[in-house]
């Protein structure tokens, strides 16, 4: 008989996958944030797109921190706020990629796959902890 894994344990495993898959992009985002911010400070943030770029990079770095907290602390795994943040931020990234594609059609649209996968996985994590809460209540 196959033994099932507890939903919180499954959610922790999902958080680990999200953290490690996002590690290199998060490091790159950190470097780009530092370089971009330095250049933008010198040019006085001339465009709204400059602000949007910095905001998205920082939001992505915050998501990485949340994934780290979820993978190292069970209290963070069962807190739906982190999962909801991941869902919302990935929706923003998808919208950003689609808006960029509308302005400049190219194969860059394939970049929408990355946040779409994270969105689907984050929704699964949220469902797992909700299932865990429901089963512990009954």
C-alpha positions in Angstrom: 0.0 0.0 0.0 1.4 3.4 -1.0 1.8 5.8 1.9 0.7 9.4 1.1 2.7 12.4 2.0 1.2 15.0 4.3 0.0 18.1 2.4 2.2 20.4 4.4 5.2 18.2 3.5 4.2 18.4 -0.1 3.9 22.2 0.1 7.4 22.3 1.7 8.8 20.3 -1.2 7.1 22.7 -3.7 8.6 25.7 -1.8 12.1 24.0 -2.1 11.6 23.5 -5.9 10.4 27.1 -6.3 13.4 28.4 -4.3 16.1 26.4 -6.1 14.6 26.9 -9.6 14.4 30.6 -8.9 17.9 30.9 -7.4 19.9 31.8 -10.5 17.2 34.2 -11.8 17.0 35.9 -8.4 20.8 36.3 -8.3 20.7 37.8 -11.8 17.8 40.1 -10.7 19.8 41.3 -7.8 22.8 42.2 -10.0 20.5 43.8 -12.6 18.7 45.8 -9.8 22.0 47.1 -8.5 23.3 48.0 -11.9 20.0 49.5 -13.1 19.4 51.4 -10.0 22.9 53.0 -10.1 22.3 54.0 -13.7 18.8 55.2 -13.1 19.9 57.3 -10.1 22.4 59.1 -12.3 19.8 59.7 -15.0 17.0 60.6 -12.5 14.5 57.9 -13.5 13.4 59.4 -16.8 10.7 56.9 -17.7 7.9 55.1 -15.9 9.3 51.9 -17.4 12.4 52.5 -15.2 10.3 52.4 -12.1 8.4 49.4 -13.3 11.6 47.5 -14.0 13.0 48.2 -10.6 9.7 47.3 -8.9 9.4 44.0 -10.7 13.0 43.1 -9.9 12.5 43.9 -6.2 9.2 42.0 -6.2 10.9 38.9 -7.7 13.6 39.1 -5.0 11.0 39.3 -2.3 9.4 36.2 -3.8 12.7 34.4 -3.5 12.9 35.4 0.2 9.4 34.0 0.7 10.3 30.7 -1.0 13.3 30.5 1.3 11.2 31.1 4.4 8.6 28.5 3.3 11.3 25.9 2.7 13.0 26.4 6.1 10.0 27.1 8.4 6.7 25.1 8.6 4.9 28.2 10.0 5.6 30.0 6.7 4.5 27.0 4.6 1.1 26.9 6.2 0.6 30.6 6.0 -1.4 31.3 2.8 0.0 34.8 2.5 3.2 33.6 1.0 1.5 31.5 -1.6 -0.9 34.3 -2.4 2.0 36.7 -2.9 3.7 34.2 -5.3 0.4 33.9 -7.2 -0.1 37.6 -7.5 3.5 38.4 -8.4 3.6 35.7 -11.1 0.3 37.2 -12.6 2.1 40.5 -12.8 5.1 39.0 -14.5 2.8 37.2 -17.0 1.0 40.5 -17.7 4.4 42.3 -18.1 5.7 39.7 -20.6 2.4 39.9 -22.6 2.5 43.7 -22.6 6.1 43.6 -23.8 5.2 41.1 -26.5 2.4 43.5 -27.7 4.9 46.3 -27.9 7.6 44.2 -29.5 6.5 40.9 -30.9 9.3 38.3 -30.7 10.3 35.0 -29.3 10.6 36.7 -25.9 7.0 35.6 -25.4 8.4 32.2 -24.4 9.6 33.9 -21.2 5.9 33.9 -20.1 6.2 30.1 -19.6 8.5 30.6 -16.5 6.0 32.7 -14.4 3.1 30.6 -15.7 4.8 27.5 -14.3 5.4 29.3 -11.0 1.8 30.5 -10.9 0.5 26.9 -11.4 2.8 25.5 -8.8 2.0 28.3 -6.3 -1.7 27.6 -6.7 -1.0 23.9 -6.1 0.8 24.8 -2.9 -2.0 27.0 -1.7 -4.5 24.2 -2.4 -2.4 21.7 -0.4 -2.3 23.9 2.7 -6.0 24.6 2.4 -6.6 20.8 2.1 -4.4 20.3 5.2 -6.4 22.9 7.2 -9.7 21.4 6.1 -8.6 17.9 7.1 -7.2 19.1 10.5 -10.5 20.8 11.3 -12.6 17.7 10.7 
